[in-house]
Amino acid sequence: MGFSVKMVTRAIEETGDQNTEQILEVLLRYSEDAVLREKETKLLHLIDMNFLEDEASSAINACGPDTSIADLIDFIYASQIGKTDDFPLCKPLHQIPNDDEMRPDQRCGFPPTDQKRKKLFAEKFKRKLEMGRSDSKESKKNLKESIEEHDRIRIPRHMIGFGIPNEPRPTFQRKLPEEAIGPPYFYFENVAYTPTGVWDTISRFLYEIEPEFVDSLHFCAAARKRGYVHNLPVQNRYLLQPIPPLTIYEALPMTRKWWPTWDQREKFNCMRTCIGSAKLTQRIKEALECWGGNPPIKTQKRVMYECKKWNLLWSGKNIAAPLEPDEYEFIMGYPKDHTRGFSTTERYKAVGNAFQVDTVAYHFSVLKSMFPTGITVLSLFSGIGGAEIALHRLGIPLKTVVSVEISEVSRSIFRGWWEQTNQRGNLIELEDVQELSTDQLQKYINTYGGFDLIVGGSPCTNLTGSNLHHRDGLAGKESILFYDFWRVLNTVKCIMRNNK
């Protein structure tokens, strides 16, 4: 149940060793107190770094109290996308007082550290802590039931899955349940940091298979923390060639000329569906030009906050600019101009919601020897064709792809790629996974001899930390479509089993 020997020994000393129920109660209390202390420590630490209490608390609740401060900060950056800035980076010059009239942390429009606000936040949190302890009886009951039901899946800090290139393989035991063994093979992806219990549910519905959590920073110049549940073999994987650039400088060498020494980033944060505004980049420029040379630490920190939050790069002296759509495509592993022909907003959205091709291709590489003459794919939530591009780049012919995608823009992008690469197989396009019936699946299986691979990543809209208003988990309006992935997978397996 995860309790340390020291904790169990202490509980036995307190209660005696005769009543196991009392021992469990004490262990639960110890566990609860430890979690609360850990949360309190990290909350105060984040508040001391000028994060708001609500955003710090949300990050800790979503990621878990044992998550590192660095990962919590990364989560907060992602969560703040779409929010407006509370204050300008730099005031107009005529509003800036003389240096002797202000403290250093007030220069260039940055607000002073508000110690009183921090103290109020800390006191408020401590009151919450006391209220939680006073109502601990019910929470202990819920915790006890939760522990007895199942052990919760924990998100690892270092997301290397079942192994990454050029690193020693971790020790693990992977034995699939008999009913999960392929073919058909299946591959499901979604964001790693989800509301509590989501990955437990996903794993439970997908044959109790352990998720493989992987950060795409091991495969490209940007972080992308994702969980994958699949029944693919995990031995003898290999990288696409040529190996993609792994740092910002390697991926975008033109930026090196303008990159300030105080910006120590080597990787971008996760590629998102929106970008920083021109107004923001102008404020950054004005903030830096206030100083001529290197800005003070306070200014550097605030600028770096925005650069990390919006994945800004340096395109000129004191000019922090958002990534262009073609740079998004390149880092995510897509062909040049893959999304060209659509509005900038549509292009960012399409790529931001897509697979990172090099990561997926590494997992799919084990299929090359299994399907040398081609593969038949049922592609759910196809997006802009990341899975199919990965297979194509691996040299696996696409015999038939039944693609299900609700977005007309994404369907058009995928269809364009299919035609431009002269694919010789069959492309069947459907719009709504909810309308994919058993009769249709039976027809496709009879016509094409079954599916070799079922792949998809249902919408993360209600799972991701950047959605602060409708983070409803798998019960959310969009993310509930995971259950259609499960429905279709089980229907296909049943039909194919009966056709043998």
VEXNUDO-937379 format. One line per field, with one value per residue (C-alpha): residue in one letter; x, y, z; chain. Coordinates in steps of 0.25 Angstrom, whole numbers. Each point is the difference from the previous one (the first is absolute). Example, Ala and Ser with C-alpha at 12.3 -4.5 7.8 and 13.67 -1.06 7.14 Angstrom:
2
marvo	c(A,S)
xx	c(49,6)
yy	c(-18,14)
zz	c(31,-2)
doti	c(A,A)
END
This chain:
500
marvo	c(M,G,F,S,V,K,M,V,T,R,A,I,E,E,T,G,D,Q,N,T,E,Q,I,L,E,V,L,L,R,Y,S,E,D,A,V,L,R,E,K,E,T,K,L,L,H,L,I,D,M,N,F,L,E,D,E,A,S,S,A,I,N,A,C,G,P,D,T,S,I,A,D,L,I,D,F,I,Y,A,S,Q,I,G,K,T,D,D,F,P,L,C,K,P,L,H,Q,I,P,N,D,D,E,M,R,P,D,Q,R,C,G,F,P,P,T,D,Q,K,R,K,K,L,F,A,E,K,F,K,R,K,L,E,M,G,R,S,D,S,K,E,S,K,K,N,L,K,E,S,I,E,E,H,D,R,I,R,I,P,R,H,M,I,G,F,G,I,P,N,E,P,R,P,T,F,Q,R,K,L,P,E,E,A,I,G,P,P,Y,F,Y,F,E,N,V,A,Y,T,P,T,G,V,W,D,T,I,S,R,F,L,Y,E,I,E,P,E,F,V,D,S,L,H,F,C,A,A,A,R,K,R,G,Y,V,H,N,L,P,V,Q,N,R,Y,L,L,Q,P,I,P,P,L,T,I,Y,E,A,L,P,M,T,R,K,W,W,P,T,W,D,Q,R,E,K,F,N,C,M,R,T,C,I,G,S,A,K,L,T,Q,R,I,K,E,A,L,E,C,W,G,G,N,P,P,I,K,T,Q,K,R,V,M,Y,E,C,K,K,W,N,L,L,W,S,G,K,N,I,A,A,P,L,E,P,D,E,Y,E,F,I,M,G,Y,P,K,D,H,T,R,G,F,S,T,T,E,R,Y,K,A,V,G,N,A,F,Q,V,D,T,V,A,Y,H,F,S,V,L,K,S,M,F,P,T,G,I,T,V,L,S,L,F,S,G,I,G,G,A,E,I,A,L,H,R,L,G,I,P,L,K,T,V,V,S,V,E,I,S,E,V,S,R,S,I,F,R,G,W,W,E,Q,T,N,Q,R,G,N,L,I,E,L,E,D,V,Q,E,L,S,T,D,Q,L,Q,K,Y,I,N,T,Y,G,G,F,D,L,I,V,G,G,S,P,C,T,N,L,T,G,S,N,L,H,H,R,D,G,L,A,G,K,E,S,I,L,F,Y,D,F,W,R,V,L,N,T,V,K,C,I,M,R,N,N,K)
xx	c(0,12,3,14,6,3,-14,-6,9,-4,-15,2,7,-12,-11,6,0,-14,-9,3,-12,6,14,-6,-7,13,8,-11,1,16,-2,-10,9,12,-7,-6,14,6,-11,2,15,-1,-12,8,12,-8,-6,13,4,-11,-11,-14,-6,-11,9,11,-11,-6,13,3,-14,2,14,1,7,13,2,12,0,5,-11,-10,5,-1,-14,-4,6,-8,-13,2,-2,-11,0,3,11,-3,10,9,15,4,-7,1,13,-7,-6,13,5,15,8,2,-15,-3,5,8,-12,-9,7,-5,-14,2,-9,8,-1,-12,4,-13,-8,9,-2,-15,1,8,-10,-12,7,3,-15,-4,10,-7,-14,5,5,-12,-8,10,-9,-8,13,6,-11,0,15,-1,-10,8,13,-8,-6,13,14,-1,9,11,6,15,9,9,-9,9,-11,5,13,5,11,15,-4,1,-13,-8,-3,-15,-9,-10,-10,-12,-14,-3,-12,9,10,-1,-3,-7,11,-5,6,-7,6,-4,6,8,-4,-15,-10,2,-5,-1,12,-5,-13,6,9,-12,-8,12,3,7,12,11,1,13,3,10,5,3,12,8,-4,-1,3,-13,-6,-13,-4,-10,-5,-1,-8,3,2,12,13,10,13,9,-6,9,0,-5,12,5,0,-8,7,-2,4,-6,14,0,-14,0,15,-4,-4,14,4,-10,-2,4,10,-11,-10,5,-11,5,-15,-13,-12,-11,-5,-14,-12,2,12,4,-6,8,-4,7,13,0,-1,12,8,-3,4,13,3,-1,13,9,9,-4,-13,-1,-3,-14,-3,7,-9,-13,5,4,-14,-6,10,-3,-15,-1,12,6,13,10,-1,8,6,-10,-11,-7,-9,-9,3,-5,-9,11,9,-12,-1,15,2,-13,6,-9,4,3,-13,-8,-12,3,-13,-7,-1,11,-9,-5,14,4,-12,2,15,-2,-11,9,9,15,4,14,-5,-11,9,9,-11,-5,14,-3,-11,10,4,-15,-6,10,-10,-9,-10,-15,-3,-12,4,-10,2,10,3,10,5,11,-1,-1,12,8,-3,3,14,3,-2,-13,-10,-14,-9,-13,-3,-14,2,-10,2,-11,8,-2,14,7,-6,4,14,1,-6,9,12,-5,-1,13,8,-7,-6,-5,-9,-14,-4,-14,-4,-11,-4,-5,5,-13,-7,9,-9,2,-5,10,11,-5,0,14,5,-6,5,14,3,0,8,15,1,-11,6,-5,0,-13,-2,8,-9,-5,13,11,4,-1,-16,-3,-15,-4,10,-10,8,-6,-14,3,-7,12,8,-11,3,11,-12,-2,14,-2,-13,5,13,-9,-9,11,7,-14,-3,14,0,-13,5,11)
yy	c(0,9,3,0,-10,12,5,-14,-2,13,-3,-14,7,10,-10,-14,-11,-7,9,2,9,10,-1,3,12,5,-2,7,12,0,-1,11,9,-2,3,13,4,-2,8,11,1,0,10,10,-2,3,12,5,-1,10,-10,2,-9,-6,-3,-7,-8,-4,-5,-8,-6,-4,-5,-6,6,-9,7,9,15,1,-9,8,13,-7,-4,14,6,-9,3,15,-1,9,9,15,7,7,11,5,-4,14,14,11,8,12,-8,-6,7,3,-11,6,1,-15,-13,-9,-10,12,3,-2,-1,-13,0,-1,-13,0,-6,3,-7,-12,0,0,-11,-9,3,-3,-13,-4,3,-10,-10,1,-1,-13,-6,3,-8,-11,-11,0,2,-12,-8,4,-2,-14,-4,6,-8,-13,2,1,6,13,2,10,9,-1,12,-5,-4,-10,-11,-14,6,11,1,0,-2,-13,-7,1,-13,-4,-12,1,-11,2,-6,-11,8,12,-7,4,0,9,9,13,13,11,13,12,10,-5,10,-2,1,-11,-14,3,-10,-10,0,0,-12,-7,1,-4,-14,5,4,8,14,4,14,7,14,4,9,-13,0,14,15,1,-7,-7,-9,-11,-13,-12,-13,-10,-15,2,-7,9,-7,3,14,10,15,6,4,11,2,13,12,-1,14,14,4,-13,2,15,4,14,4,-2,13,8,-10,7,-6,0,-8,-14,-8,-12,-5,6,-3,-8,5,6,4,15,10,13,13,11,9,-9,-1,15,2,-10,8,13,-6,-5,13,8,-6,1,-12,-12,3,-2,-14,5,3,-12,-9,7,-1,-15,-3,5,-6,-14,2,3,-7,13,0,12,5,13,9,0,-6,-12,-6,-12,-12,0,-11,-6,-1,-6,-11,-2,-2,-9,-9,4,3,14,8,-12,9,11,6,3,12,1,-2,-13,-5,2,-7,-12,-2,3,-12,-10,-11,3,-9,-4,-5,-8,-5,-6,-8,-4,-5,-14,-1,1,-15,-5,7,1,0,10,3,3,11,4,15,6,15,0,15,4,-14,-1,-15,-3,9,-7,-14,6,6,-14,-6,-8,1,5,-10,5,11,3,14,6,15,10,12,4,8,-12,-10,9,1,-15,-2,10,-8,-13,5,7,-12,-9,-10,-12,-6,3,13,-1,13,0,12,-4,-12,0,-4,-11,-12,-15,-2,9,-6,-14,5,5,-12,-9,8,3,-13,7,11,-1,12,9,13,13,11,5,15,5,12,-4,-6,10,10,11,-1,7,0,-14,-9,-11,-12,-11,4,13,4,-3,-10,-9,-5,-9,-10,0,-4,-11,-4,-1,-8,-10,-1,-2,-11,-7,0,-5,-11,-5,0,-9)
zz	c(0,-1,15,4,10,10,-1,2,12,6,-2,7,12,1,-1,3,-10,3,-7,-15,-2,10,-6,-14,6,6,-13,-8,10,-1,-16,0,9,-8,-13,6,5,-13,-7,10,-2,-15,0,8,-9,-12,6,4,-15,-3,-5,5,10,-9,-11,9,8,-14,-5,13,0,-15,0,15,12,-3,-14,0,0,-14,-5,7,-6,-14,3,5,-13,-8,8,-2,-15,-5,13,-2,7,13,-2,-12,-1,-2,3,-10,2,5,11,5,12,3,5,14,1,-1,5,-10,-1,-4,-13,-13,5,8,13,13,8,8,13,7,-11,2,14,-1,-10,9,12,-9,-4,15,3,-11,5,14,-6,-7,12,8,-11,-1,4,-13,-8,6,-3,-15,0,6,-10,-11,4,2,-14,-8,0,-7,-12,2,-10,0,1,-11,-12,-7,-2,-2,-5,-9,-10,5,14,9,-1,14,7,-2,-1,-12,-1,-8,4,-10,-5,-3,-9,-15,-11,-1,7,6,4,9,3,10,9,11,11,1,12,11,-4,-15,-4,10,-8,-14,4,6,-12,-9,6,12,-8,7,-7,-6,3,-9,-2,-14,4,-2,-15,-3,4,8,13,-2,11,-4,4,-9,2,-10,-3,-9,3,7,-4,-12,-3,-8,-4,-13,-9,-1,16,2,7,15,4,-3,-6,-9,-5,-2,-2,-4,14,6,-5,9,11,13,10,11,-7,3,-7,-9,-2,-3,9,-5,-14,2,-8,1,1,7,-6,-7,11,10,-8,-2,15,2,-10,7,14,-5,-7,13,4,-12,4,9,7,15,6,3,-15,-5,9,-5,-15,2,6,-13,-9,7,1,-15,-6,-5,-8,-2,-15,2,11,11,-9,6,-10,-1,-8,-15,-4,-9,12,8,-11,0,15,0,-11,-11,-15,-4,-3,5,5,-11,-6,13,9,10,12,-7,-2,14,5,-9,3,15,1,-8,3,1,-12,4,14,-6,-11,10,6,-13,-5,5,-11,-11,0,3,-12,-11,-11,6,12,1,10,7,4,10,3,-12,1,-10,-2,10,1,-15,-2,10,-7,-13,4,6,-14,4,-12,3,-6,6,9,6,6,9,3,4,-5,-15,1,5,-10,-11,5,1,-14,-6,6,-5,-14,0,4,-10,9,-7,11,3,8,6,7,11,9,13,9,7,-13,-3,1,2,-14,-6,7,-4,-15,1,6,-10,-11,4,9,13,6,4,8,7,4,6,11,5,3,12,1,14,5,-3,11,-10,1,13,-2,-5,5,3,-4,-8,3,-7,-13,-9,8,2,-14,6,2,-15,-2,10,-7,-14,5,7,-12,-10,9,2,-15,-4,11,-5,-15,3)
doti	c(A,A,A,A,A,A,A,A,A,A,A,A,A,A,A,A,A,A,A,A,A,A,A,A,A,A,A,A,A,A,A,A,A,A,A,A,A,A,A,A,A,A,A,A,A,A,A,A,A,A,A,A,A,A,A,A,A,A,A,A,A,A,A,A,A,A,A,A,A,A,A,A,A,A,A,A,A,A,A,A,A,A,A,A,A,A,A,A,A,A,A,A,A,A,A,A,A,A,A,A,A,A,A,A,A,A,A,A,A,A,A,A,A,A,A,A,A,A,A,A,A,A,A,A,A,A,A,A,A,A,A,A,A,A,A,A,A,A,A,A,A,A,A,A,A,A,A,A,A,A,A,A,A,A,A,A,A,A,A,A,A,A,A,A,A,A,A,A,A,A,A,A,A,A,A,A,A,A,A,A,A,A,A,A,A,A,A,A,A,A,A,A,A,A,A,A,A,A,A,A,A,A,A,A,A,A,A,A,A,A,A,A,A,A,A,A,A,A,A,A,A,A,A,A,A,A,A,A,A,A,A,A,A,A,A,A,A,A,A,A,A,A,A,A,A,A,A,A,A,A,A,A,A,A,A,A,A,A,A,A,A,A,A,A,A,A,A,A,A,A,A,A,A,A,A,A,A,A,A,A,A,A,A,A,A,A,A,A,A,A,A,A,A,A,A,A,A,A,A,A,A,A,A,A,A,A,A,A,A,A,A,A,A,A,A,A,A,A,A,A,A,A,A,A,A,A,A,A,A,A,A,A,A,A,A,A,A,A,A,A,A,A,A,A,A,A,A,A,A,A,A,A,A,A,A,A,A,A,A,A,A,A,A,A,A,A,A,A,A,A,A,A,A,A,A,A,A,A,A,A,A,A,A,A,A,A,A,A,A,A,A,A,A,A,A,A,A,A,A,A,A,A,A,A,A,A,A,A,A,A,A,A,A,A,A,A,A,A,A,A,A,A,A,A,A,A,A,A,A,A,A,A,A,A,A,A,A,A,A,A,A,A,A,A,A,A,A,A,A,A,A,A,A,A,A,A,A,A,A,A,A,A,A,A,A,A,A,A,A,A,A,A,A,A,A,A,A,A,A,A,A,A,A,A,A,A,A,A,A,A,A,A,A,A,A,A,A,A,A,A)
END
